[in-house]
Amino acid sequence: MGRFIYDTMANSVDIDDRTLAHLRIVVMNKLRRAEPFMFDVEIGDGSGRRSFWLHPSVPLQFHFFGSRNPRINRAWIDDLMQAASGPNGLSITPEPTESGEAETG
């Protein structure tokens, strides 16, 4: 389980390392292009959701607790990039298979 930290530890959310690795790529690419966007994430303890306005001027961290880099699913990156560029902003979607269909189960 990793942690997304936006500005301070008070603005942090625990996210699975594999998911966090994919989010890191999307966020890095959006902010590198100076494209701010909304990131909406459900809190793991069931207490609701948090929305972060991601902007290049605000420091952020991706803290991974695992030591291995996960294999990156390009179809998932594409889905997440499309969401981040859309009117509702980025949210965590189910990981699709390599062929692009969402995995169930």
DRENZA-482296 format. One record per atom (N, C-alpha, C): residue in one letter; x negated, y, z. Coordinates in steps of 0.001 Angstrom, whole numbers, plus 500000, padded with zeros to 6 digits. Each point is the difference from the previous one (the first is absolute). Example, Ala and Ser with C-alpha at 12.3 -4.5 7.8 and 13.67 -1.06 7.14 Angstrom:
REM DRENZA-482296
a486810494310507800;a500890501190500000;a499100501200500000;s500350501050499280;s499180501190500060;s500770501090500730;
END
This chain:
REM DRENZA-482296
m499150498819500000;m500850501181500000;m499111501236500000;g500187500863499040;g499231501230499903;g500802501185500504;r499440501182499819;r500681501203500478;r499784501137499010;f501091500673499642;f499973501210499192;f500044501167500976;i498988500875499944;i499909501123500926;i500023501284499192;y500977500847500276;y500143501259499278;y499744501142500972;d498887500662499845;d499558501125500822;d499514499536501372;t500868499491500850;t499619499571501346;t500597498632500310;m499509499364501053;m500544498698500409;m501489500081500339;a500473501183500377;a501428500162500296;a500830499783498740;n499390500170498843;n500672499793498719;n499447498750499327;s500181498866500643;s499477498759499442;s501089498932499960;v499822499066499072;v500943498901499817;v499187498735499741;d500373498907500657;d499353498714499748;d500589499379498740;i499111499558499113;i500387499401498724;i499073498820499735;d500549498925499492;d499226498823499639;d498803500386499124;d498830499398500259;d498776500339499268;d500175499881498481;r500661498956499537;r500175499811498553;r500832501137499405;t501083500330500658;t500853501099499546;t499233501310500066;l499264500210501094;l499241501232500186;l498952500179498902;a499378498916499567;a499000500088498926;a500638500502498703;h501216499556499724;h500705500451498798;h500446501459500148;l500481500363501179;l500402501384500246;l498801500936499876;r498849499568500468;r498786500822499931;r499682500369498552;i500103499056499103;i499721500266498584;i500980501022499444;v501269499835500310;v501027500928499498;v499781501399500569;v499822500102501312;v499814501300500645;v498732500669499479;m498927499243499899;m498735500544499505;m500175500591498599;n500688499291499134;n500181500482498631;n500908501212499930;k501070500021500769;k500904501159499994;k499286501246500544;l499306499863501108;l499350501162500610;l498778500452499204;r499325499070499345;r498868500362499142;r500466500916498868;r501239499780499566;r500587500843498943;r500670501254500561;a499875500217501309;a500633501135500691;a501512499972499836;e500585498796500130;e501443499820499900;e500561499622501376;p500459500983500780;p500603499662501293;p501297499228499791;f500379499183500993;f501210499190499874;f500450499536501382;m501229499497500058;m500586499484501241;m499681498514500129;f499627499581501206;f499799498588500318;f500949499657501127;d500899499079499752;d501032499605500945;d499733498555500425;v499884499757501300;v499659498660500483;v500840499650501223;e500448498748500053;e500729499513501167;e499004499665501096;i500356500324501238;i499150499713501151;i500130498518500322;g498868499331500215;g499975498558500205;g500773499500501204;d500217500841501010;d500702499550501196;d501519500151499876;g500485500389498813;g501430500130499782;g500598501292500525;s499157500973500356;s500498501240500601;s500375501058498961;g499981499648498719;g500409500955498980;g498977500125498901;r499915501194499438;r499063500249498914;r499335501340500187;r498862500154499348;r499274501274500028;r499753500424498566;s500044501285499784;s499698500568498693;s498809500932500150;f499037499838499107;f498792500820500004;f499920500741498672;w499780501298500031;w499732500761498793;w498496499952499800;l499548499214499023;l498577499815499778;l499476501091499084;h498977500675500490;h499411501125499290;h498483499885500109;p499272500368498954;p498543499856500043;p499297500752501130;s500631501013500568;s499341500791501040;s500108499382501396;v500770498941500161;v500186499384501319;v499159498727500077;p499164499876501041;p499157498808500106;p500833498742500260;l499575498912499396;l500662498727500255;l498981498892500027;q500400498891500650;q499124498843500135;q500788498740499734;f499309499017499463;f500548498655499835;f499103499101500828;h500498499524501122;h499199499183500916;h500389498539499795;f499072499218499483;f500226498579499749;f499412499195501147;f500763499058500536;f499510499176501089;f499354498723499488;g500352499572498794;g499379498824499399;g498683500362499344;s499147499006499779;s498685500263499420;s499944499734498502;r501004499356499441;r499977499663498582;r500859500957499194;n499522500328498799;n500804500795499076;n500991499072499301;p501285500325500019;p500974499123499340;p499908500121498476;r500487498970499319;r500121500059498549;r501098501008499689;i499750500875499045;i500955501061499669;i500948499515498906;n501284500220500233;n501051499636499054;n500322501249499173;r499583500009498750;r500173501173499135;r501479500341499797;a500856498993499933;a501439500255499831;a500555500761501209;w499517499679501183;w500462500691501212;w499511501444500008;i498742500204499590;i499468501364499903;i500871500825499048;d500341499428498855;d500841500704499025;d501356500358500592;d500624499057500721;d501300500260500642;d499890501117501036;l498967499941500820;l499820501003501051;l499681501376499407;m499200500042498935;m499690501275499339;m501266500618499405;q500829499172499408;q501247500489499417;q500897500568501096;a500083499310501136;a500811500488501121;a499451501323500527;a498680500089500166;a499383501211500537;a500248501204499098;s500141499768498710;s500236501083499049;s501484500301499809;g500863499211500624;g501442500172499832;g500598500969500998;p501297500254499883;p500659500994500844;p500093499623501479;n499936498708500331;n500090499577501402;n498648499793500643;g498938500079499228;g498669499822500540;g499632498550500207;l498840499800500610;l499439498673500206;l500645499314501190;s500390498762499790;s500400499128501100;s499455498613499679;i499872499181501004;i499435498669499814;i501058499106499383;t499686499459498829;t500902499101499291;t499453498582500101;p500854498998499763;p499492498622500023;p498938499798498928;e499014499186500309;e498932499741499041;e500514499128498866;p499851500465498747;p500403499159498869;p498939498948499713;t500403498960499277;t499027499027499535;t499147500677498925;e498957499371499582;e499134500582498966;e500774500280498713;s501079499249499746;s500776500224498776;s500946501197500147;g500103500549501208;g500797501207500215;g501329499791500685;e500379498741500269;e501257499750500705;e499748499992501502;a500946500565500766;a499829500067501453;a500038498604500606;e499091499770500941;e499991498719500715;e501093500014501047;t500682498886500176;t501033499892501021;t499573498958501009;g500563500119501204;g499714498986500984;g499213500516501058;
END
